[in-house]
Amino acid sequence: MWTNFFKLRLFCCLLAVLMVVVLVINVTQYLDHETVSATFIDSSGQFVSSQVTGISRNPYCGYDQQTLSSQERMEEDSLLAALHRQVPDVGPVPFVKSTDPSSSYFVILNSAAFFKVGSQLEVLVHVQDFQRKPKKYGGDYLQARIHSLKLQAGAVGRVVDYQNGFYKVFFTLLWPGKVKVSVSLVHPSEGIRVLQRLQEDKPDRVYFKSLFRSGRISETTECNVCLPGNLPLCNFTDLYTGEPWFCFKPKKLPCSSRITHFKGGYLKGLLTAAESAFFQSGVNIKMPVNSSGPDWVTVIPRRIKETNSLELSQGSGTFPSGYYYKDQWRPRKFKMRQFNDPDNITECLQRKVVHLFGDSTIRQWFEYLTTFVPDLVEFNLGSPKNVGPFLAVDQKHNILLKYRCHGPPIRFTTVFSNELHYVANELNGIVGGKNTVVAIAVWSHFSTFPLEVYIRRLRNIRRAVVRLLDRSPKTVVVIRTANAQELGPEVSLFNSDWYNFQLDTILRRMFSGVGVYLVDAWEMTLAHYLPHKLHPDEVIVKNQLDMFLSFVCPLET
């Protein structure tokens, strides 16, 4: 009898094990089918490998129905998954239970008597609400940097969200002396949820218009990437790139009578009273988080051998990409030149054609160069101020400098419709070669749209860049990244650093390995002691141009 009993128990155990194995296999197969390998990005722009389930696309303007190759679809899935920010859906949160930067604090973890240059510094941030109670979930958007004001030195930190009210910030100490830590709350997690909602449900919160005119008759209608309702439309979709753009058809005029494009305005009343509380200047927008204990460390120089070892160990994923020292940007992967004299710039650009494409942040480069270099004389094309296109010439040294804004959406005051050129089409018309330089900055005017809109634009530009480099490999192509800016309650809803951080991350990933150079305007803005501005101050622009020109005319080694 006992023998039969043990046989029965053995059979039951084997059956249970078999059922577990079958269950695991089924679940694994389901996960393989339903999940997409992804890379999550923390708030500093660093990538953390993970997996995300059920990639959802925004149905805005039919972007979820785009015809994409399998490779493009996989890339888009990866990008959207990487930016899947883990903001927990905890339901409505009253203001008093939202993140309070003045109650939150940070602590330097690995405090020591001194550190060496190249050492890692770890900082723990603990966020609390306005009742001074610890928060139990994450999702806040933090920015952090180390700096030494007397040395005019600064670098950004890498923020990791542990999703429980605690964050860690990792810094690399890059210069000797007294180094201070600063942490800021850009938006509380409750505000981030509102920004997500606006991005998904109100992508048309910036609207555009066009003027149509024929003889004495003129009409103005609204335009955008797509338009609601069933009214007749003028289809201005680009024939070469497929970039969509529509205007409501004028009642009396044909679509061909369009004269200008301009920003119509910003929608009002986007937030409820409860949501507005999460966007208050001086309360919870870009507010400092105080330290509990010392907020600085002492850093001593490394020995020469250790310094050389540190430089050699830097790989392609170097973070931070650089740092300021004595107000000069020092990239960690190459030696940047200083172009402090106009003659240095003239010598570098001699016999070259320089094309600047994009928004007003790269127009700053045109303005800086034409102001700083006296021989570079702007040629009056009669273009609208701050819009372009612009042209400058140095006949003596055979230099041609051009600026042209990118195609819609663009929030400029007035652009003639025949000047609405897409960057990809412009690149396709460039022959290229060793005396051709191209710089591109396309980001700020896409902040209100779903990410798919920006991905499509960059995909078209990237195709054109690859074709240009294929036919003329010696062409220098430089990409200027996004940058942080000043934020208030209204600006946050349209141009928040959180939106632009997403765009910046997409841009970096999509142009990785393409053969272009990157001017890291994001870090160059965050690391500097000056206030954040959409159009950074001259000292920052000067460093951007030094980096750009260093790519064009590198140091001979």
C-alpha positions as MATLAB code, in Angstrom:
seq = 'MWTNFFKLRLFCCLLAVLMVVVLVINVTQYLDHETVSATFIDSSGQFVSSQVTGISRNPYCGYDQQTLSSQERMEEDSLLAALHRQVPDVGPVPFVKSTDPSSSYFVILNSAAFFKVGSQLEVLVHVQDFQRKPKKYGGDYLQARIHSLKLQAGAVGRVVDYQNGFYKVFFTLLWPGKVKVSVSLVHPSEGIRVLQRLQEDKPDRVYFKSLFRSGRISETTECNVCLPGNLPLCNFTDLYTGEPWFCFKPKKLPCSSRITHFKGGYLKGLLTAAESAFFQSGVNIKMPVNSSGPDWVTVIPRRIKETNSLELSQGSGTFPSGYYYKDQWRPRKFKMRQFNDPDNITECLQRKVVHLFGDSTIRQWFEYLTTFVPDLVEFNLGSPKNVGPFLAVDQKHNILLKYRCHGPPIRFTTVFSNELHYVANELNGIVGGKNTVVAIAVWSHFSTFPLEVYIRRLRNIRRAVVRLLDRSPKTVVVIRTANAQELGPEVSLFNSDWYNFQLDTILRRMFSGVGVYLVDAWEMTLAHYLPHKLHPDEVIVKNQLDMFLSFVCPLET';
ca = [
       0.000    0.000    0.000;
       2.838    2.428    0.919;
       4.540    1.673   -2.384;
       1.405    2.641   -4.305;
       1.076    5.785   -2.216;
       4.628    6.902   -3.003;
       4.113    6.122   -6.683;
       0.996    8.308   -6.664;
       2.857   11.169   -4.955;
       5.719   10.902   -7.476;
       3.249   10.949  -10.355;
       1.513   14.043   -8.958;
       4.842   15.838   -8.518;
       5.923   15.055  -12.067;
       2.547   16.223  -13.370;
       2.852   19.508  -11.433;
       6.367   20.125  -12.769;
       5.159   19.411  -16.296;
       2.302   21.889  -15.892;
       4.713   24.583  -14.647;
       7.062   23.978  -17.602;
       4.162   24.240  -20.075;
       2.963   27.430  -18.380;
       6.419   29.027  -18.521;
       6.817   28.129  -22.205;
       3.420   29.627  -23.045;
       4.091   32.821  -21.106;
       7.528   33.160  -22.710;
       6.065   32.707  -26.173;
       3.394   35.311  -25.362;
       5.992   37.777  -24.125;
       8.159   37.173  -27.183;
       5.161   37.965  -29.348;
       3.785   40.921  -27.411;
       6.851   42.786  -26.141;
       9.385   44.937  -27.904;
      12.935   45.185  -26.690;
      13.462   48.755  -25.597;
      15.815   51.123  -23.888;
      14.427   53.345  -21.161;
      15.994   56.760  -20.813;
      16.463   58.486  -17.517;
      16.075   62.251  -17.169;
      19.700   62.936  -18.050;
      19.488   61.172  -21.398;
      21.172   57.909  -20.441;
      19.846   54.579  -21.660;
      18.819   51.688  -19.440;
      17.980   48.379  -21.125;
      14.502   47.054  -20.469;
      11.394   45.730  -22.199;
       8.054   47.398  -22.678;
       4.742   45.834  -23.585;
       2.185   47.030  -26.102;
       3.751   49.942  -27.989;
       0.887   52.392  -28.526;
       0.923   55.011  -31.248;
      -0.921   58.297  -31.236;
      -3.677   58.160  -33.882;
      -3.183   61.895  -34.574;
      -3.473   62.626  -38.305;
      -3.283   58.927  -39.153;
       0.365   58.668  -38.101;
      -0.425   55.247  -36.634;
      -1.316   54.140  -40.180;
       1.944   55.253  -41.819;
       3.463   52.929  -44.391;
       6.796   52.015  -42.846;
       9.370   49.377  -43.648;
       9.906   46.711  -41.005;
      13.174   48.404  -40.016;
      11.506   51.812  -39.698;
       8.656   50.298  -37.700;
      11.106   48.597  -35.359;
      13.064   51.817  -34.902;
       9.921   53.814  -34.146;
       8.788   51.166  -31.647;
      12.172   51.355  -29.966;
      12.111   55.169  -29.800;
       8.586   55.328  -28.395;
       9.388   52.589  -25.894;
      12.580   54.342  -24.818;
      10.596   57.459  -24.002;
       7.871   55.591  -22.182;
       8.138   57.511  -18.923;
       6.967   55.581  -15.909;
       4.581   58.101  -14.373;
       2.199   56.027  -12.245;
      -1.499   56.551  -12.757;
      -2.438   57.227   -9.146;
      -5.663   59.026   -9.979;
      -6.388   62.663   -9.151;
      -3.804   64.085   -6.748;
      -4.568   67.238   -4.734;
      -1.970   69.987   -4.856;
      -0.890   69.464   -1.231;
       0.076   65.873   -2.057;
       2.139   66.848   -5.119;
       5.917   67.231   -5.068;
       7.148   70.216   -3.070;
      10.746   71.167   -3.967;
      11.150   73.215   -0.777;
      10.303   70.168    1.384;
      12.377   67.766   -0.702;
      16.110   67.382   -0.150;
      19.265   65.715   -1.401;
      22.212   64.092    0.371;
      25.722   63.415   -0.908;
      26.107   59.668   -0.362;
      29.759   58.810   -0.810;
      31.034   61.840    1.081;
      34.753   61.757    1.775;
      37.494   64.076    2.927;
      38.387   64.600   -0.726;
      37.864   63.146   -4.192;
      40.165   62.846   -7.184;
      39.390   64.235  -10.615;
      37.584   61.455  -12.491;
      35.894   60.070   -9.359;
      32.177   59.384   -9.286;
      29.941   61.366   -6.956;
      26.560   59.958   -5.947;
      23.690   62.063   -4.645;
      20.396   60.761   -3.240;
      17.280   62.895   -3.744;
      14.180   62.310   -1.625;
      11.018   64.107   -2.710;
       8.186   65.065   -0.342;
       4.798   66.711   -0.757;
       3.538   70.043    0.599;
       2.514   68.295    3.827;
       6.155   67.250    4.234;
       5.207   63.618    3.758;
       7.490   61.326    1.706;
       6.159   60.490   -1.749;
       5.825   56.838   -2.644;
       6.054   57.115   -6.435;
       8.351   58.737   -8.989;
       7.955   60.490  -12.314;
       9.272   63.928  -11.320;
      11.492   65.664  -13.863;
      14.765   66.727  -12.239;
      17.840   68.470  -13.616;
      21.179   68.376  -11.803;
      24.644   69.806  -12.233;
      27.939   70.321  -10.442;
      29.672   73.685  -10.665;
      32.412   75.945   -9.344;
      31.453   79.578   -9.846;
      34.944   81.027   -9.317;
      36.327   78.658  -11.945;
      33.328   79.194  -14.245;
      33.119   75.401  -14.374;
      30.091   73.142  -14.667;
      28.836   69.716  -15.791;
      25.521   67.875  -15.792;
      24.556   64.798  -13.782;
      22.734   61.594  -14.689;
      19.412   61.202  -12.837;
      17.910   57.771  -12.152;
      14.298   57.454  -10.974;
      13.651   54.559   -8.558;
       9.871   55.051   -8.802;
       9.444   55.262   -5.026;
      10.106   58.922   -4.263;
      13.882   58.436   -4.316;
      16.252   59.460   -7.098;
      19.978   59.043   -7.538;
      22.185   61.493   -9.382;
      25.571   60.356  -10.696;
      28.289   62.922  -11.439;
      31.796   62.585  -12.826;
      34.123   65.047  -11.081;
      36.096   66.653  -13.898;
      38.098   69.502  -12.370;
      39.913   70.148   -9.076;
      38.752   72.520   -6.345;
      35.567   73.085   -4.378;
      32.675   71.604   -6.387;
      29.059   72.358   -5.520;
      25.996   70.206   -6.278;
      22.704   71.722   -7.477;
      19.434   69.855   -8.073;
      16.269   71.413   -9.502;
      12.696   70.215   -9.849;
      11.592   71.193  -13.360;
       8.101   69.680  -13.059;
       6.463   67.474  -10.437;
       5.197   64.089  -11.602;
       1.646   65.423  -11.335;
       2.564   68.149  -13.837;
       4.232   65.613  -16.137;
       0.947   63.694  -16.313;
      -0.763   66.899  -17.462;
       1.931   67.496  -20.109;
       1.468   63.924  -21.336;
      -2.276   64.479  -21.644;
      -1.780   67.672  -23.650;
       0.718   65.956  -25.942;
      -1.759   63.171  -26.668;
      -5.098   65.015  -26.657;
      -4.252   68.626  -27.627;
      -1.495   68.513  -30.262;
      -3.177   71.441  -32.052;
      -2.794   73.823  -29.086;
      -0.536   75.919  -31.296;
      -2.388   76.835  -34.468;
      -1.173   78.320  -37.727;
      -2.709   80.424  -40.479;
      -2.132   81.315  -44.101;
      -3.100   84.370  -46.109;
      -4.662   83.787  -49.527;
      -4.875   86.703  -51.950;
      -5.948   87.346  -55.522;
      -6.326   90.925  -56.685;
      -8.322   92.840  -54.078;
      -9.740   89.712  -52.453;
      -7.915   88.184  -49.477;
      -8.835   85.510  -46.943;
      -7.086   83.977  -43.953;
      -7.671   80.367  -42.933;
      -6.296   78.017  -40.284;
      -3.601   75.459  -41.142;
      -1.899   72.511  -39.446;
      -0.503   69.023  -39.906;
      -4.119   67.941  -40.053;
      -7.428   69.720  -39.439;
     -10.659   68.563  -37.770;
     -14.101   68.397  -39.325;
     -15.332   67.957  -42.880;
     -14.748   71.403  -44.364;
     -12.982   71.586  -47.763;
      -9.188   71.588  -47.441;
      -6.173   72.775  -49.406;
      -3.633   69.967  -49.446;
      -0.083   71.309  -49.293;
       1.530   67.937  -48.534;
       5.103   67.936  -49.875;
       5.356   65.812  -53.002;
       8.906   64.597  -52.301;
       8.983   63.954  -48.544;
       5.291   63.257  -48.012;
       5.257   65.712  -45.083;
       1.566   66.585  -44.561;
       0.273   70.162  -44.313;
      -3.281   71.389  -44.793;
      -5.226   74.655  -44.694;
      -8.969   75.189  -44.701;
      -9.917   76.144  -48.241;
     -10.831   79.825  -48.685;
     -14.449   80.421  -49.589;
     -13.743   82.606  -52.624;
     -10.159   81.879  -53.607;
      -8.258   78.885  -55.012;
      -5.622   77.048  -52.980;
      -2.944   78.296  -55.386;
      -3.456   81.866  -54.118;
      -1.685   81.222  -50.802;
       0.776   84.039  -50.043;
       2.108   83.637  -46.496;
       2.312   81.311  -43.499;
       2.329   82.561  -39.892;
       1.725   81.519  -36.333;
      -1.949   81.954  -35.453;
      -1.628   81.716  -31.696;
      -1.888   79.496  -28.641;
      -5.045   77.890  -27.317;
      -6.144   79.117  -23.906;
      -7.993   77.396  -21.101;
      -6.104   74.121  -21.489;
      -6.003   73.302  -17.768;
      -8.481   72.868  -14.981;
      -7.994   74.910  -11.817;
      -6.578   71.828  -10.084;
      -4.102   71.182  -12.925;
      -2.971   74.823  -12.988;
      -1.689   74.425   -9.415;
       1.036   72.101  -10.727;
       2.474   74.918  -12.890;
       3.353   77.845  -10.622;
       6.425   80.030  -10.999;
       8.332   80.256   -7.740;
       6.572   77.152   -6.414;
       7.089   74.073   -8.582;
       8.580   75.107  -11.946;
      12.400   74.907  -12.110;
      12.769   75.302   -8.363;
      15.901   74.307   -6.403;
      15.939   71.270   -4.125;
      17.967   72.024   -0.991;
      20.617   69.787    0.515;
      20.448   68.044    3.848;
      24.033   68.470    4.945;
      26.973   69.675    2.841;
      26.230   70.467   -0.806;
      29.864   70.517   -1.913;
      32.969   68.343   -2.053;
      36.693   68.973   -2.448;
      38.360   67.520   -5.531;
      42.129   67.111   -5.897;
      44.033   66.673   -9.190;
      44.943   63.238  -10.509;
      48.489   62.205  -11.195;
      49.579   62.504  -14.842;
      49.440   58.744  -15.476;
      45.942   58.531  -14.013;
      44.802   61.500  -16.127;
      46.048   59.834  -19.316;
      44.303   56.612  -18.324;
      41.083   58.523  -17.711;
      41.212   60.133  -21.173;
      41.903   56.809  -22.903;
      39.039   55.032  -21.133;
      36.351   57.320  -22.541;
      34.152   55.449  -24.994;
      31.463   56.439  -27.469;
      28.866   56.609  -24.716;
      30.770   59.167  -22.665;
      28.599   60.978  -20.128;
      28.714   63.827  -19.625;
      29.872   64.692  -23.134;
      31.806   67.680  -21.838;
      32.103   70.353  -19.180;
      32.835   74.033  -18.750;
      36.115   75.262  -17.305;
      36.927   78.984  -17.254;
      33.809   79.496  -19.355;
      35.166   77.332  -22.148;
      33.441   74.117  -23.151;
      35.706   71.085  -23.017;
      34.364   68.037  -24.900;
      35.651   64.804  -23.382;
      36.132   62.952  -26.675;
      38.228   65.405  -28.674;
      40.223   68.619  -28.382;
      38.109   71.676  -29.182;
      39.747   74.738  -30.699;
      39.101   78.299  -29.557;
      38.176   80.713  -32.341;
      38.724   83.931  -30.414;
      39.821   86.021  -33.363;
      37.744   86.733  -36.508;
      40.788   85.864  -38.622;
      40.751   82.333  -37.173;
      37.177   81.847  -38.386;
      37.968   83.356  -41.791;
      40.930   81.012  -42.206;
      38.763   78.024  -41.282;
      35.873   78.891  -43.618;
      37.969   80.105  -46.564;
      36.653   78.754  -49.919;
      33.702   77.103  -48.186;
      29.930   77.197  -48.584;
      28.138   76.914  -45.232;
      24.446   75.975  -45.145;
      22.500   76.557  -41.894;
      19.058   74.932  -41.842;
      16.469   74.981  -39.079;
      14.890   77.118  -36.411;
      15.912   80.356  -34.710;
      18.465   78.612  -32.466;
      20.703   77.982  -35.472;
      19.855   81.386  -36.900;
      21.801   82.603  -33.850;
      24.900   81.070  -35.458;
      24.352   83.149  -38.598;
      23.881   86.293  -36.495;
      26.985   85.585  -34.397;
      29.205   84.937  -37.412;
      28.063   88.006  -39.369;
      28.517   90.192  -36.280;
      31.889   88.796  -35.171;
      33.572   88.419  -38.578;
      33.765   91.867  -40.244;
      34.610   90.525  -43.721;
      31.446   88.393  -43.727;
      28.933   90.902  -45.101;
      25.224   90.144  -45.111;
      23.558   90.523  -48.500;
      20.083   92.061  -48.235;
      17.580   89.672  -49.809;
      14.605   91.669  -48.551;
      13.602   88.801  -46.274;
      11.406   89.390  -43.215;
      13.414   90.082  -40.054;
      14.165   86.968  -37.948;
      12.701   84.746  -40.680;
      15.012   84.679  -43.677;
      16.330   83.306  -45.887;
      19.597   85.130  -45.189;
      22.852   85.250  -47.106;
      26.328   86.556  -46.213;
      29.411   86.727  -48.421;
      33.145   87.269  -47.943;
      34.306   87.854  -51.513;
      37.953   88.263  -50.573;
      38.169   84.825  -48.947;
      35.476   83.151  -51.063;
      33.099   82.336  -48.173;
      29.348   81.898  -48.650;
      27.104   81.614  -45.571;
      23.400   80.785  -45.918;
      20.505   80.409  -43.498;
      17.058   79.008  -44.278;
      14.272   78.051  -41.860;
      12.752   74.570  -41.973;
       9.324   73.790  -43.385;
       6.077   73.809  -41.364;
       5.192   73.500  -38.569;
       7.100   76.682  -37.758;
       5.921   79.422  -35.383;
       7.527   82.401  -37.098;
       5.577   85.617  -37.583;
       5.346   85.656  -41.374;
       7.003   83.394  -43.930;
       6.267   83.702  -47.635;
       4.702   80.428  -48.716;
       7.206   80.008  -51.554;
      10.002   80.088  -48.931;
       8.571   77.142  -46.966;
      11.273   74.648  -47.922;
      11.793   71.290  -46.229;
      15.337   70.587  -45.066;
      15.390   67.168  -46.743;
      14.610   68.729  -50.127;
      17.291   71.376  -49.652;
      19.866   68.696  -48.810;
      18.931   66.768  -51.941;
      19.888   69.846  -53.974;
      23.389   70.164  -52.495;
      26.259   68.628  -54.453;
      28.554   68.514  -51.408;
      32.276   68.012  -51.148;
      35.242   68.974  -48.979;
      34.327   72.675  -49.167;
      30.669   72.168  -48.226;
      29.470   72.442  -44.630;
      25.909   71.761  -43.434;
      24.485   72.478  -39.983;
      20.942   71.518  -38.941;
      18.769   72.361  -35.924;
      15.166   71.146  -36.058;
      13.381   70.684  -32.724;
      11.688   73.638  -30.992;
       8.614   73.920  -33.224;
       7.728   70.231  -32.793;
       7.319   70.279  -29.008;
       3.504   70.348  -29.030;
       3.041   67.437  -31.417;
       3.007   63.687  -30.795;
       6.487   62.186  -31.116;
       5.573   60.382  -34.335;
       5.432   63.754  -36.143;
       9.020   64.549  -35.167;
      10.264   61.033  -35.915;
       8.866   61.292  -39.436;
      10.563   64.657  -40.017;
      13.938   63.389  -38.818;
      13.560   60.226  -40.878;
      13.237   62.318  -44.033;
      16.175   64.538  -43.083;
      18.312   61.521  -42.226;
      17.611   59.897  -45.614;
      18.755   63.081  -47.325;
      21.884   63.307  -45.134;
      22.819   59.713  -45.927;
      22.398   60.369  -49.664;
      24.523   63.527  -49.394;
      27.320   61.704  -47.573;
      27.117   58.803  -50.024;
      27.679   61.042  -53.049;
      30.105   63.405  -51.272;
      31.711   61.696  -48.250;
      33.935   64.683  -47.439;
      30.933   66.946  -46.749;
      30.822   68.031  -43.096;
      27.349   67.642  -41.559;
      26.724   68.952  -38.026;
      23.577   68.548  -35.936;
      22.781   71.047  -33.188;
      20.757   69.449  -30.384;
      17.897   70.994  -28.420;
      18.504   73.122  -25.341;
      16.819   73.961  -22.045;
      14.983   77.274  -21.712;
      13.250   79.573  -19.251;
       9.844   78.250  -18.166;
       6.712   79.822  -16.776;
       3.172   78.471  -16.349;
       2.177   79.117  -19.975;
       5.460   78.322  -21.728;
       5.565   74.977  -19.885;
       2.422   73.846  -21.720;
       3.956   74.448  -25.141;
       7.742   74.331  -24.900;
       8.609   72.576  -21.652;
      12.108   71.189  -21.168;
      10.373   67.863  -20.683;
       8.976   67.994  -24.229;
      12.295   69.134  -25.661;
      14.201   66.473  -23.743;
      12.114   63.882  -25.584;
      12.869   65.485  -28.956;
      16.551   65.726  -28.079;
      16.694   62.047  -27.170;
      15.030   61.022  -30.447;
      17.403   63.204  -32.471;
      20.502   61.710  -30.842;
      19.377   58.143  -31.391;
      18.223   58.619  -34.980;
      21.492   60.240  -36.062;
      23.754   57.890  -34.131;
      26.160   56.140  -36.497;
      25.129   58.205  -39.531;
      28.473   60.008  -39.867;
      27.392   63.419  -38.588;
      28.884   65.558  -35.815;
      26.879   66.652  -32.783;
      27.007   70.010  -31.007;
      25.610   69.144  -27.570;
      23.619   72.315  -26.922;
      21.565   70.463  -24.277;
      24.499   69.866  -21.954;
      26.100   73.183  -22.875;
      22.977   74.961  -21.619;
      22.354   72.876  -18.491;
      25.975   72.925  -17.357;
      26.384   76.713  -17.587;
      25.786   79.119  -14.694;
      23.685   81.541  -16.782;
      19.868   81.266  -16.708;
      18.310   78.956  -19.269;
      17.033   80.697  -22.398;
      15.501   79.457  -25.641;
      18.148   81.601  -27.344;
      21.205   81.171  -25.097;
      23.491   84.083  -24.231;
      26.473   84.913  -26.413;
      29.071   83.078  -24.306;
      27.182   79.810  -24.825;
      26.616   80.477  -28.535;
      30.328   81.240  -28.871;
      31.174   77.828  -27.389;
      28.697   76.171  -29.754;
      30.377   77.876  -32.722;
      33.837   76.894  -31.441;
      32.697   73.279  -31.378;
      31.075   73.554  -34.813;
      34.187   75.116  -36.331;
      36.383   72.493  -34.630;
      34.507   69.853  -36.617;
      35.022   71.851  -39.823;
      38.695   72.584  -39.120;
      39.983   70.065  -36.561;
      43.346   70.342  -34.873;
      46.056   68.637  -36.889;
      47.503   65.712  -34.916;
];
